[in-house]
Amino acid sequence: MQKSFLSLVFLAAGLFAAAGFCQQPAQPVPNELIQYVRDARKAGEKEGQVQQNATAAGWSAEVVSGAIQAVFHPESADGAASGAPPAGAGEGDSAVNKAVVSPEPAKSAQPDAAKAPEPGGADGGPKLPPAGTPAKPAAVDRGVPNDYEIGAGDELQISVWKEPDASVPSVVVRPDGKISLPILKEVAVVGLTPTQAEALITSQLVKFISAADVTVIVKAINSKKIYALGGVKKEGPIPYTYRMTVLQALSEAGGLTDYAKRKKIYVLRHENGRDYKLPFDYDAILMGKKMELNLPLIPGDTIVVPK
């Protein structure tokens, strides 16, 4: 009985020792990443922005979190209790140099090449963006609906993430349908949606910039308009920024005046080489009747409101 008890004790001790032996050592934070976080903090970046920029460059979230913890919160890092100097004091910071993170889970022996981080870091890791680089927004407001087609006269902003020399803050689409860009010179964009234009510019830029990330924003719409004349409060052109109906266009024009003939309104349209006069009864539409008269407008339509 005593031998069996001792055997169990020795077996349990052996299992605990084996578990401790097999445990992987903690992974130290690379010096390059520590220095990058220091520089980013000096540039005024917040922790979330630093995390996003560094992980976008290819560093694992765990390693980046360890570097941020060491630089932004040295008092909670290893070595702080022994009088570690504040972050940014130099390469000898004990809290920074002792910062470690748990190792990542083992990955496949053949990682996806398209997702592999870009080499070039001083410690053999991913290449980091310059400190102070704005974090890429998760969603982009392109200024127009997704199905909007770019036309001549529209003003665009072309942004290539982390490549200011390839970006253009403002460019007007010429009558020939093209825009002028650095590196690419000329690109035809008329008739394309912003996302289609992004794909076209990206496909041409990748020859010069690896993994180019392009965003096209419509800053001003000058190519598509409708017109309101007569008894409206704001006569003149109305930017055609969405597929508006007659009632919506009248609202964009400020509504009707007191002397407008509300039942005599009509739309003049030129389409496929023919001219059309389309009636519109304002009062009937407001009452929920004759809703088929509240047609979607197309660029070039003119709404006439008799007085």
N, C-alpha and C positions, 0 to 999 in steps of 0.2 A: 504493500500500500504506500509506504513512504517513497519507494523508488518511482512509483507511478506519479505521485504528486510532484516529485522533483523533475521528472521528465516533462510534465506539463508546464512547469515554471520555465524550464530552459527553452522549451518550444515557443512559448509566448514571447520571451525575451528575444529569441532569434527572429521572430516575425517583425517585431518593432524595429530591430536593428536593420533588417532588410528594407523595410519601408523607408527608413531615414536614408539608407544608402542609395536607393533608387530615385529618390526625389531629386529633380533637376535643380541645379543652382540658379539663383535669381540672375536675371539678365541686366548688366549695367547699362545705364543710359549713355549713348555715344556722346563724346565731347562736342562734336559738330552740332548735334541737336541741342545740347545745353546752351552753346554759344548763340545759336539761332533764336532760342526762346529768350535769352538775355537781350539780344538786339531788338527783338520784336517788342519786348516789354518797354524798352527805352523809347521805341518809336510810338508808344501809346496804344498798342494793340491790347485788346482784352483777351482773357483766357480762351473764350470760345472761338475767337477769330484765329488765334494761334493754333488751337487744336485743329480747326478746319483746314487751314493752309498746310500744316505739316502732314496731316493724314492724306490730304489731296496729293501731296508730293510723293506719297508711297510709304511713309513710316506707319507702323502699326499704332492703333489707338492706345494700347497699353504703354508702349514706350513713350509716346508723346505725353500721355497723362503723367508719367513719372517725371519727365523733364519739367513740365509745367508745375507740378507739385514742388519740385526742388527749387525752382527759380522764384515762383510767386509765393510759395508758402514754406520757406526754409525752416521755420520754427517747428514744423511738424515732420521734417525729414530726419533721417538718421544722422546723428552727429550734432543736432541742434542743442542737445542738452549739455554738450561739452563746450559750448561757447562758440558755435559756428558763426562766422560773419554773415551779414545780410547778402542776399542775392545781388550779383553784379559786382562784388568786391574783387573778383579775380579768379584765375583758374584754381587757386588754392582753397576755394570754398569747400569746407568739409561736408556741408549738407548737400551741396550739388554733386561733388565727386563721389559721394557714397550712395547717391540716388540709384535705386535698382527697381526693376519691375519684374513681375512673375513672367517666366518664359511663355511664349505662345504655344498653342497646341501644335503637334506635328502636322505638317502639310504634305500634300502629295508630292512624290518625287518629280513629277512633271507638271509644274504649275502652268496655268493659262498664260501664254505669252502676251496676250492682249492686256492682261491685268498686271503684268510684272512691273514693279516700280522702276523708274528711270534711274540708271546708275549715275554715279558722278560725285557722291558725297565724299567728304574728306575721310570719313570712317568706313567707306565702302557701302554706305547706305544710299537711299534715294537722294536726288538733287532737290534741295529746298528752294522755295521762292525767296526773293529778297525780303528782308524784314520790312514790315509796313505795307506789304502787298495786300490789297483789299480781298476779303474772302468772297468767293464767287456766290452770288445769291442762288438760293434753291429754286426760286421761280422768277421768271422774267416777265415784266409788263412791256410788251412790244408796242403799246400805244394804239393798237387797232385790233379788231377781231382776228381770229386765226385764219379765216378765209379771205381776208382783205388782199386784193391784188395790187401790187405796187404799180404806179403810173408815172408818166413823165411829169416833172415838176415837184414830185414829192421830195421832202427832205428826210434823209436817213442818217442814222448814227450806226457806224459799224465798229463793234468792239471785239477785239481778239484778246481773250483772257490772258493776263500776264505778258502781253506783247504790245506795249503802247506804241512802238514804232510801226506796227502793222494796223493800228486802229485809226479811225477817222471820226472826230466828234460830230462833224456835220458835212454832208455831201448831198447835192441836189441831182436828181435823176434828169439827165439831159433829154432833149427831144428825140434823140436816136435810141433812147431806152437804156443807155449805159451810164455807169458811174465810174469815176476814177479812184483807184485805191493804190496805196503803196505796195510795192512788190509785184502785184498783179497787173498794174496799170489800168486796164479797162475790163469791166464785167457787165454783161447785159442782165438787167433785173426786171424790166417791165413785164408785167403779166404774171410775175411770181408772187407767192405769198411770202411774208417775212421768213417763215421756217424753210421754205424752198430756197430762198436766197441764201440763208445760212448754210444749207447743205451744199449749194453750188460753190460759194466762196470757200467753204471748208475743203471741198474736194480739190480745189486748185491750190490752196495754201499749204496742204500737207506735203507738197513737193518741196517746200522751203522750211516749214515749221512743223516739227513732229507733234502729233496729237493736237493740232490747232482747234481751239474752241471758240466759235464765232457766234455773236449775237447781233441781230439786225433789229433796230428800233425805228419806227416811223415817227419822226419828231413833228412833222407838219404835213397835212394832206392838201395838196394843191392840184392834184390831177382829176379828182372826182368831186363834182358839185351838183346840186340841184338848185332851183331858183324859185323864189316866191315873190309874186307881184300883186299889186292892188291893195285890197283891204286887210293887210296884215301889219302888225306893229313894227316888224323889222324886215323891210323889203331887201332883196338882194340874194347873193349866193349863200348856200348853206353847205358846209363840208359834208360829204357823204361818207361818214365814218362807220356806218352800220346799215344794214338793209332795212331802212325805215319805211313806214307806211305813210300815206297822205296825212293822216291825223297826227302822227309823230312829227312829220315835217312842219306842219302848221304850229305845233307846240314849239319846235326849234325856232320858228320865226316870231315867237312872242305871242301867238294867238291872234284872233281876229279883232278888228276895230269895231266900233259901235255901228258903223255904217256899212259893214260888209254884208253882201247878199249871201247868206249862209247856205241857201239851197241851190245856188247857181255856180258854185265852185267847179272848176274842171282842171284837168291835167293835160298839158300839151306834150306829146312824146313823138320823137322821130326814131323809128326802129326799122331795120331791114329795108331802108330806102323809102319808107312810107311815113306819113304824118297821121297821128291819131289825136282825137279829142275825147278824153275819158271823164265822164261826169262824176261829181262827188257831192253828196247831200250831208252837210255838217250836222244838222239837227237830227236827221234820221240815224246817223252813226252814233250820236250821243245817246239815243234812245235804244240802241241795240238792234236797229233795223237796217236792212240793206247793207249788211256787213261786207258783202262782196264788192262794194264800191271802194272800200278802204284798201286799195291795192298797194302792194309793195312797190316802191319807186326804184328807178334805175338812174345811174348818173346821166345828167343831161336833161332830165324831166323839168318842166316848168309848171308850177302851180299858179293858176290865175284865180284871184278872188275879186269878182266884180264889186263895185261900190254902188 
